[in-house]
Amino acid sequence: MKKGLSFLAVASFAAAITLTGSIPAFAWDSYDAPSGYNSGTSESTVSDEPDCISLNEIEREFSADLADTASTQTNISLYVLDSSYADMLTIPESYNQCYQLGKYGLTGTLTYEVISGDSVKVSDSGLVEPNCEVWYWLNGFGSSFPMDGATKTYEYITGKSVVRISNGEKTKDITFNVVNYAHQYTDEVQKDFIAKNISDSMTEYQKLEAITNYVADTYNYSPYYSSGMSMIISGGGDCWASCDLIMSLCDLVGIKNHVRIANRDPGAGSGHRNVVALCDGKLYIADAGYDGDAPRIRDLHETTAFSDYDGVLYQYDGFDDDIVIPEGITAIGEENQNVFYYSANCDSITSISIPSSVSYISNIAFAGTGKLKNLYVDSANKYYKTIDGILYTKDGRTIYTVPNGKNKVNIPRGVTTIGDYCFYYSSSISSVSIPDTVTAIGVGAFGDCLSLSSITIPKSVKTIADYAFYDDSCRVIVLSKDVAFGNNVASGCTLVGYSGSTTEKYAKENKISFIALESDGRYISKSNGKTCIRDAYGKIVNFTGLRNVKGVLTYFKNGIKCNDKTLVKYKNKYYFVKNGTICRTRALVKYKNRYYYVKNGTIFRKTLITELNKKKYYIKNGIWSSKTTALVKYNKKTYYIKNGAVYTKFTGLKKYKGHVYSVRKGVVVKKVR
């Protein structure tokens, strides 16, 4: 068991690696949680944690006195080892693993508490110990609760925490930094190797050669470890571990590098990795990941940024973000082959220039390059061209590839086909405008466009191929009623189309969410429990008036069903609405400072006297006025109208327009003179 640098021969030193940026996906392989990993809370019982071993039992008896002699320390490091390395490495006795706090000049009864961080805990007596999470593993399933037959492991929480000592009047804060000793150990090994083997007088190539030879000559091949740290501690690792270690050492000596996906190289294994390094202005491949025990086979040779096989480019290994593919390359990938996704700088590539010699480009050659904004094609190319950085076939009839970094695309008129995987994996694309010249949408054309919330497919489109919108959450609005669909066209999407269309049929057959549009391209839905009118994109429309909802004329105000009592014009006729629908009743309804007589739900535009609530009102051309006072003839009778109604309480003589009339209960009996 390794106990520290002082116990190791120099020949067995292995370069340390902190893995803070080179290949983070591979760096922590040796203690990855098995499948079924289940997060939980850490256990606090001492019996479930590794023993604190920096103080023996005799020291503990005098811990307070010992701590008082060193009570000036306010920043203290504690060192830990997770169970993954506990049987390979031992923390030296000179390294604190726990710490007994003293009084720090405070008198009286003291209390201790952790006031920030979660990497330590403190006892009532002031003993500070690292915090540990305990896990139980059984058949690949992890839990923070004990299980019969399970294997117990533990992981420490690293980082800083602050412990406060208090006597009720004064306080003292002590900072503890919990450090994984495996990191400390590999850092020291790494620094020692560089100090003894690398000098400033060496060229970058000589440094890379020394590093590559060191990894191959010192460590065995092991399929069980895949990080540089685990390779150093265990003495072996796979090609990923070799790459990790080479890259870490390159970082420390200032050599630009990145991991290289090497599984496409002729004869390489499916998961093989090696390193590309930039030394003295040239690119080199460094490989020390071959099988066998040390000293192992290694390879170090000059290379180019473009890996091709008989003119077919299959990978980019350089560092440029504005890439210029050299003349002579005849194809960018084979069919359905991604070329740039496996480049180390995939996430930073912004432009790619394509030479005239290229006659074929894979439909997914550039997929996954999230910041790629522009593709450029040499004007002499006979097969492709670019418009606004987007790749088209030379005749302009097919939009071939849209760079993943584009946000909005307006496809020009004249394009008839959206090619296979044209927008595939475009996480930035939020808006696509398709002209009515497009008739076909290819396989996976909009697959994994996670920022595309909606897209309108014009009436001109006749076919939509397999997986065109696969695994998206967008709203696909299909305006044609007879589109031919492929397989799994809109998995995860919401289809929007007209009732009776092939879109509706496809949605029902494949159990896909479907919204049926009415003839005007709108539909009725709910919003916070209220009925509303939405457009095809799901937005509430700004509409006020009557709309037919399942055979019932319903009143909407600003697109939402409204319960106001009012008159509403609909098809040149006014209707009385109440509680959101037409009220088939007789009533006087106030509308725009006038009262209208409504009969059977509509304005009754006649002159009459009608009884409402035991009162007879005078209506003239459908309008009632409280200011009307007159004698009115209706149905062969003459009535005395006062304030717009028959004055039934009046009996006597009434003078009107120079004549005198005898009135009884509001009805004229005779003309007196």
ABEGO torsion letter per residue (X at the ends): XBAEAAABBAAABBBBBAGAAABAAAAAAAABBBBGBBBBBBBABAAABBBBAABBAAAAAAAAAAAAAAAABABBBBBBBBAAAAAABBBBAABBABBBBBAGGBBEBBBBBBABEAABBBBAAGBBBBBBBBBBBBGGBBBABBBBGBBBBBBBBBEBBBBBBBAGABBBBBBBBBBBAAAAAAAAAAAAAAAAABBAABBAAAAAAAAAAAAAAABBBBAABABAAAAAAAGBBBAAAAAAAAAAAAAAAGBBBBBBBAAABBGBBAABBBBBBBBGGBBBBBBAABBEBOBBBBBBBBBBABBBBGGBBABBABABABBBBBBGBABBEBBGBBAAAABAAAAABABBBBBAABABBBAAAABGBAABABBBBBAABAABBBBGGBBBBAAGABBABBBAABABBBBBBGBABBBBGAABGBAABABBBBBAABABBBBGAABGBAABABBBBBAABABBBBGAABGBABBBBBABAABBBBBGAABGBBBBBBBGBAAAAAAAAAGBBBBBBBAAGBBBBBBGGBBBBBBAAGBBBBBBEBBBBGGBBBBBBGGBBBABBBBBBBGGBBBBBBGGBBBBBBBBBBBGGBBBBBBGGBBBBBBBBBBBGGBBBBBBGGBBBAABBBBBBBGGBBBBBBGGBBBAABBEBBBBGGBBBBBBGGBBABBAX
